[in-house]
Amino acid sequence: MTFVKSLAPSANHLSRLYYELGKMGARSVGQKKKWPYRYSQLEGLFTLAAEWSRFDPRLLEVLVQYALDHWKDLNPQRLRALTKKMETPQTMGVIATFVQTANPQDTELILFWNYITEGLKPVESQYYFRDLYLPGSGLAQRAARESLYEFKKWGFLGRERLIIDPTTKKTIGTWDQVARLNILKRLLGNQKKLQISDYLEALKHSISRQQALLDLKASGARQTKGGRSSYWTS
């Protein structure tokens, strides 16, 4: 894994970006600060925002929310062409995968984002958010071991679930079995006794109770007592 260094956008440029995104219908508020960019088409603004989302977790949420609700406003041919010119086009893949996780029943939405990302290859393993973790820190290690599928699919490391509904605070993000077992290992190492409810809470109730039970058994943890009052130890 690598900590990629790149020039971060200034606070003024981010504020202007949020302002421009808000004008096109995104759930964001900014200020009309001076910046050197000119975009006559929203696809260009969207790809710039996708690049900058690696410096701002909130920006990634804004883009996923917009891509989920307003994808029909985007011209697919234009967006695909601009995606190919990005410094890190795989950021568009991350956005697309989060959107598809949020609404897997919408066939047209799935096909739209599949078209945008067709042919993209994952990056060399690296953290999605730049400068969010200190190298070697506990948070960096957790992000590496407990990454969400939506990041891992494109070669990135990140464990931050995204809010897709600001009203209900509903979040999305999927841990595969490898990541879930790493979470279990951490929980069992920190707690003498672990109940299924503790594990489900750590996973934001993103899996079923039955799957949680299967994970605990797969982890090699030992069960004590029975029923809902049972607990597990390493």
N, C-alpha and C positions, 0 to 999 in steps of 0.2 A: 504494500500500500504506500501511497505517497501523499505528501502535503503539497499540493500544487500552489505555486505563487503566481499571481497575476495582478495587474493594476486594478485596484478596487475603485468603484464609482464614488464620487464625492457625495457628501450629505445633500448638497444642493442638487446634484444630478439625480439622486434617488428621489428627492422631493418632487422634482419636475416630472420624473417618470411616473410617480404615483398620481400626479395631477393629470397627466396625459391618459393614463389607464382609466382614471375615473371618468374622463370625457367620453371614452369609448364604451362605457357601461360597466366597468369593473368596480368591485367593492373596495375602492381605495380613495384616499383623500391626500392631496399634496399641495404644493404651491408652484406658481408659474415662475420658477427661478430661471435664470439664464443658463443655457447649455448649448453645445455646438452641434446638436443633432437636428435634422429636418426629415420628417416622415410624412409623405402624402398618403400612405397606405398603412392601415393598422397592422398588417402582417409584419411590416418592418419594425414597428414598435413592439410587437409581441415577441419577435425573435431577440431584440435587444434586451427586453425584460427577462427572457429565458436565460440569456447569458448572465445577467446580473443577479438572477435568483440564487446563484451560488454564494453571494455575499449577504443575503438577507432571507432568512427562513420565512418571514411574513410575506415577502414578495412571491415566493413559490406558492404559498396558499392562495394568494390573490389570482395568480395565473391559472391554477387548477380550478378554482371556483369559476373563473371566466370561461375557461375551456370547456367546462362541464355545462354551463348554462347558455353560452353564446357561440358555440362552435360553428353554428350555421352562418354567423356573420363573417367568418374567415374564408377566404378564397383558398381552396386546398392546393391548387397548382402553384399559386404564388407562395403560399406558406411552405410547401415542400421545397421549392426552388431556393428560397431564402434560408431554410434550415440547412441545406447542403453547404451553404457559404459560411455558416457559423463557426466560431472558434471551437466550440464544444457542442455539436449538434445533439449529442446524447442527452443534454438537458431537456430537449424537446421530447425525447423518449421517456424521461422520468415523468414529465407532465402528462403525456399521453397515457402512461400506465396507471398513474393515480386516477385519472379520469375514468379509465376503463374499469378499475376496481370499484369506483363509486357507483357506476351504473352499467353493470355487465349485461343487463337485459336489453339495452338499446342497441340494436343491430347496426343501425345507420351510424351512430356515434362511434361504435367499435370500428367499423369499416373506414370511417373518416380518419381516425387517428392511426390506424394500421397503414393507411396510404401515406400519411405524412412521414412515418418512421420506417417504411419499408426499405430494407437494405442497410440500415444503420448497424454498426458493430459496436459492442461495448468498449468502453475505454479501459486502459490499464487501471487496475484497482487503485482507487483514490477516494478521499473524502469528498462528498458532494459539497458541503458548506466549507468555504475557505475561511481560515482564521477563526473558526468556531471552537476548535479544540486545540489545546496545547499538546505538542508531540509527547507521547509517552504518558499522558495524563489518564486518570481512571475513566473519564468521559470518552476519551479517544479510544481506549481499549473496549469500552462497552459498545461504541458505535461500530467498531470493527467486528465484534463477535455477535452483535445483536441487530444487525442491519435489517431493514425492511426489504421485502421482495421487490418493491417498486424502485428502490435504488439499486439493489444488487443486480437486477436484470440488465442494467446498463453499465455495470462495472463500478458503481459508486458505493460508498459506505455512508450510511445514515440511519438513524433510528427514530427520527422525529415524525410522528404521525401528524397529518394535516387536518385542520378544521375545514370542512366543506360547507357547513351551514352555520354562519355566525349567530343565528338566533338560537338554535338548539345545541350548538357547540359539538355537533356530531363530527367525529374524526374518522379518518380512513388510513389504512396502512396494514400490510400483511407480513407477519413473521412466518418464514418457512420452518420446517421441523428442526433444522440445524440451529437456527437462531433461537427457537423456542427452548430447545434443550440447553443452550448456553444460558438463557435467562433462568431456567430452572436450576442449573448448577450454581449460579450466583445467589439465587434466593435460598437454596438449601445450605449454602455456605454461610449465609448471614443470619439465618434463623434456625434455632434448634428444632422447631416444629413448624411444619408448613401444611396448611389446609388448602384444598382445591380452590376455595374462595380467594385465598391470597394469590395464588397463581393466576386465576382469572382476572383479578384486579390489576396485576402487573401487566397483563396483556390487554387491558382496557376492554375486557369481555369480547374480544374479537374472535374467539373460538368457542365451541360448545363445551359444556361440562363433560360430555363423553370424550371429546378429543383431549381435554385436559387430563382426564383419567388415563387415557392411552399414553400421553406424553410422560406422565409420572411413572408409569410402569416401564416405559422405554428408557427412562433416565437411570433405572436401577435403584430408585428410592424405595425405602421399606415402609409399608403401611402398618399403622397401629390402630387398634379398635376397628369399628366398622360403621357403615352408614355415613350420614352427613357429618357426624361428629369425629370422624376419623382424621388422622393427621399423618404426615409423611416425614421421614428423616433420611438423611444421607447415609 
